[in-house]
Structure formats: C-alpha cells, structure tokens
Amino acid sequence: MSRAGGDGTAALERAGAETVKRAVELDVASRFQESLVCYQEGIDLLLQVVKATKDEAKKHRYRQKISEYMTRAEDIKKHIEKEKQDGKYHKQIRIEENATGFSYEKVFQEYLSEIVSEVWVEDPYIRSVYQLYNFLRFCEMLVKGPCKVKTIHLLTSYDEGSGRNQQISGLDEIQQSLRNYGVTLNIAFSSSIHDREIRFNNGWMIKIGRGLDYFKKPQGRFSIGYCDFDLRPCHETTVDVFHTKHTKKM
C-alpha cells in the first residue's frame, strides 16, 4: 500500500473510531436518535476501512466490531419505533445563539416522508413581511417534496397595527401561488393563540420555542445568509420533536 493510501486508511480509522465513540456517548445519555445516526455513520466509515486494508487480522477485528455496532443500531431502531408507537418519542435540539446550519430543510426534512399529505401550522407570528417570507420558505420546502402535501392549515393571529392589510394580502398571495401547485392553504386567525407547533399527518409534531421566526435579520440584502438559511445565524431556541398516533385537527 502506498503511503498516501496508508494515510487515507488511518484517517478513515480515526474518523470511524471518533464517530462510534460519539455514538456510544449519546447512547449512554439516552439520546437515541442522534446515537443511531452516529452508529450508522461510524459503521459506514469502518466498512471503508475493511475494504481498504490488506491486514487480515485488522479486517477480522473490525468486522467483529461492525457486527456489534450493527446489532446495537438495530436495537435502537426498534426502541425508537416502539416509543413512536407508544406515543412516547421525544427528541430535543438546542439551537445556540448565532448558530448556523438550521435551515427549515435541516430541521424538518427527516420527518417529511412521502406519505405526508397534510400539514398543520400554529404560529401567532406570521404577520410582518419577514415572517410571511419565513412561512413562504416553509411552504416551498413542502412543495419540493419528497412529501406530497395537498393541504396546509395555518392558524395565526392578526397584525394588531397598521400591517394587517399587508399581512392579509401576503397570505392571499401565498394561498394563490400554492394553488398553482395543487396545494390548498386554509387560513384561520385566533386572538388567543400562544403555542407554536407544526404537525404532519404521519404523526410527527415539532414545537419550536420561537416558531418559524428563529433566524436573525441578515446584515444586508447582499450579505451571505440572506438567501441560504443554512448560512443565516439563529436566535437561541429549542426544537422539541414528538411522535403521536393521531395528529390533532384544528
């Protein structure tokens, strides 16, 4: 094996070991969903090591380890599935102040399976222009799939100032635009709404402390992060993910 090849295998070994170590730490902390992801990534890295190395003893050792990790990953999958079936599943994501990498795709995509056809959004602050744009971006994500959303229910509150006409006009425009994609947007207003939550009809429910409005204002119209929300700094907030057998109807 060339030196470059050896260095590459050593790097894979280090990455695999670190990823699996992180998986075990998350496993011990009962953060099973995150642990499962790390186990899967670690297993993939170690399989690449087995493929690349010529050392038969090392191959055998890693195959044994991989088998153990795969068994644990399958056990975690079953545990998560049972929690989902029992309505006990809960995952929490902490978004730190000024953190990046938390676009709507990153937060919601893993819960948007192909069977999702109906979405409920409760958020009292879909009022200002930038909040309307946030909601529009969320709708664009739903339209792109892989889910086949046909109906979106929005429950929000009226703008209490001079922006009410602009709010209603903006929501009407989003409603008309969605109709062109075969999606119906039902809009309702409540003066007593406080909770912020999003539900999909596959049973997933996501509660974000700040609702869809967790991005900071960009530094300028031509600054990095203005268009790509993965690059936009965030306000500190918490994302709680639950799974329930029955999605609440508004």
C-alpha positions in Angstrom: 0.0 0.0 0.0 1.3 3.4 -0.9 2.0 6.0 1.9 -0.9 8.1 0.6 -3.2 5.0 0.7 -2.0 4.2 4.2 -2.6 7.8 5.4 -6.1 7.6 3.9 -6.9 4.4 5.7 -5.5 5.8 9.0 -7.7 8.9 8.6 -10.8 6.7 8.0 -9.9 4.6 11.1 -9.7 7.8 13.2 -12.9 9.2 11.9 -14.7 5.9 12.4 -13.4 5.5 15.9 -14.4 9.0 16.9 -17.8 8.7 15.3 -18.5 5.4 17.1 -17.2 6.8 20.4 -19.7 9.7 20.0 -22.4 7.2 19.2 -21.7 5.3 22.4 -21.7 8.5 24.5 -25.1 9.6 23.0 -26.4 6.0 23.6 -25.4 6.2 27.3 -27.1 9.6 27.5 -30.3 8.1 26.1 -30.1 10.4 23.1 -31.1 7.5 20.9 -32.0 9.3 17.6 -28.6 11.1 17.5 -26.8 8.0 18.6 -28.4 6.0 15.8 -27.1 8.5 13.2 -23.6 8.3 14.6 -23.6 4.5 14.7 -24.7 4.4 11.1 -22.0 6.9 10.0 -19.4 5.1 12.1 -20.3 1.7 10.6 -20.0 3.2 7.1 -16.6 4.6 7.8 -15.4 1.3 9.3 -16.7 -0.7 6.3 -14.5 1.6 4.2 -11.5 0.7 6.4 -12.2 -3.1 6.0 -12.4 -2.6 2.2 -9.1 -0.6 2.1 -6.9 -2.5 4.5 -4.8 -5.5 3.5 -4.2 -6.6 7.1 -6.4 -9.7 7.6 -6.2 -9.5 11.4 -7.4 -5.9 11.3 -10.2 -6.8 8.8 -11.4 -9.6 11.2 -11.2 -7.3 14.3 -13.2 -4.5 12.5 -15.8 -6.9 11.1 -16.5 -8.1 14.7 -16.8 -4.5 15.9 -19.0 -3.6 13.0 -21.3 -6.6 13.7 -21.6 -5.4 17.4 -22.4 -1.8 16.3 -25.0 -3.0 13.7 -26.7 -5.1 16.4 -26.9 -2.1 18.7 -28.1 0.2 15.9 -30.9 -2.3 15.1 -31.9 -2.4 18.8 -32.0 1.4 18.9 -34.2 1.4 15.8 -36.6 -1.0 17.5 -36.6 1.1 20.6 -37.4 4.3 18.7 -40.1 2.6 16.8 -41.7 1.3 20.0 -41.6 4.8 21.5 -43.3 6.2 18.4 -46.0 3.6 18.6 -46.5 4.2 22.3 -46.6 8.0 21.8 -43.5 8.5 24.0 -41.0 9.6 21.4 -39.2 12.9 22.2 -36.1 14.4 20.7 -34.8 17.8 21.6 -32.5 20.1 19.5 -30.9 23.1 21.2 -30.1 25.9 18.7 -27.5 28.2 20.3 -27.3 31.9 19.8 -25.7 32.8 16.4 -25.6 29.1 15.4 -25.9 28.3 11.6 -26.9 25.2 9.7 -30.5 25.1 10.9 -32.5 25.8 7.7 -36.1 24.5 7.5 -34.8 21.6 5.4 -32.3 20.6 8.1 -34.9 20.8 10.9 -37.9 19.3 9.2 -36.7 17.1 6.2 -36.2 13.9 8.1 -39.9 13.9 9.2 -41.3 14.6 5.8 -41.8 11.1 4.4 -43.6 10.5 1.1 -46.9 9.8 2.9 -47.2 13.3 4.3 -50.2 15.0 2.6 -51.5 17.4 5.2 -49.7 19.9 7.5 -50.9 22.0 10.4 -49.0 25.2 11.4 -49.9 27.0 14.6 -47.8 30.2 14.9 -49.2 33.5 16.2 -46.4 35.5 14.4 -47.0 35.1 10.7 -47.6 38.9 10.5 -44.6 41.0 9.4 -43.1 40.9 5.9 -40.1 38.8 7.0 -42.4 36.4 8.9 -44.5 36.0 5.8 -41.3 35.2 3.9 -40.4 32.6 6.5 -43.8 30.9 6.1 -43.4 31.1 2.3 -40.0 29.4 2.5 -41.5 26.7 4.7 -44.2 26.2 2.1 -41.6 26.0 -0.7 -39.9 23.2 1.2 -43.2 21.3 1.4 -43.8 21.8 -2.3 -40.3 20.5 -3.3 -41.0 17.2 -1.5 -40.3 14.3 -1.1 -43.7 14.5 0.6 -46.9 15.0 -1.5 -48.6 17.8 0.5 -52.1 18.6 -0.6 -53.4 20.7 2.3 -51.7 23.2 4.7 -53.7 24.6 7.6 -52.3 27.8 9.1 -53.6 29.2 12.4 -52.1 32.6 13.3 -53.1 35.9 14.7 -53.9 39.3 13.1 -51.3 42.0 13.0 -52.5 44.4 15.6 -51.0 47.5 14.0 -51.1 49.1 10.5 -49.7 46.0 8.9 -52.9 44.0 8.8 -53.7 44.7 5.2 -50.2 43.8 4.1 -50.4 40.6 6.2 -53.7 39.5 4.6 -52.5 40.5 1.2 -49.3 38.5 1.6 -51.1 35.4 2.9 -53.6 35.6 0.0 -50.8 35.7 -2.5 -49.1 32.7 -0.9 -52.5 30.9 -1.0 -53.0 31.7 -4.7 -49.4 30.6 -5.5 -49.8 27.3 -3.7 -53.0 26.6 -5.6 -50.9 26.6 -8.8 -49.0 23.6 -7.3 -52.1 21.8 -6.3 -51.9 22.7 -2.7 -54.7 24.2 -0.6 -53.9 26.7 2.1 -56.5 27.1 4.7 -56.0 30.2 6.9 -57.6 30.9 10.2 -57.0 33.6 12.8 -57.2 33.5 16.6 -56.6 36.2 19.2 -55.8 33.7 21.9 -53.2 31.5 20.2 -49.9 31.3 22.0 -48.5 27.8 21.2 -46.2 27.4 18.3 -46.2 23.9 16.7 -46.2 22.1 13.4 -47.8 18.8 12.8 -47.6 16.3 9.9 -50.2 13.7 9.2 -47.6 10.9 9.5 -47.7 11.6 13.3 -44.7 13.9 13.7 -45.1 17.1 15.8 -42.4 19.8 16.0 -42.5 22.5 18.6 -40.1 25.4 18.2 -39.8 28.0 21.0 -39.7 30.8 18.5 -41.9 29.2 15.9 -40.7 29.7 12.3 -39.1 33.0 13.4 -35.8 31.8 14.7 -33.5 33.4 12.2 -31.7 36.7 12.8 -32.0 39.6 10.5 -29.3 39.5 7.8 -26.7 42.2 7.9 -27.7 43.4 4.4 -29.6 42.4 1.3 -26.4 41.2 -0.3 -24.8 39.5 2.7 -24.1 35.8 3.0 -27.1 34.1 4.6 -29.7 36.4 3.0 -30.8 33.7 0.6 -29.4 30.5 2.1 -30.9 29.9 5.5 -28.3 27.3 6.4 -25.9 30.2 6.5 -28.2 32.6 8.4 -27.3 33.0 12.2 -30.1 32.0 14.5 -31.6 33.2 17.7 -31.3 30.8 20.7 -34.2 28.5 20.8 -35.3 24.9 21.5 -36.8 22.4 19.0 -38.8 19.6 20.5 -39.9 16.7 18.3 -42.7 14.3 19.3 -44.5 11.4 17.6 -48.1 10.7 18.2 -50.5 8.2 16.6 -53.1 10.8 16.0 -52.5 14.3 14.5 -54.7 16.9 16.0 -57.1 18.7 13.7 -57.6 22.4 14.1 
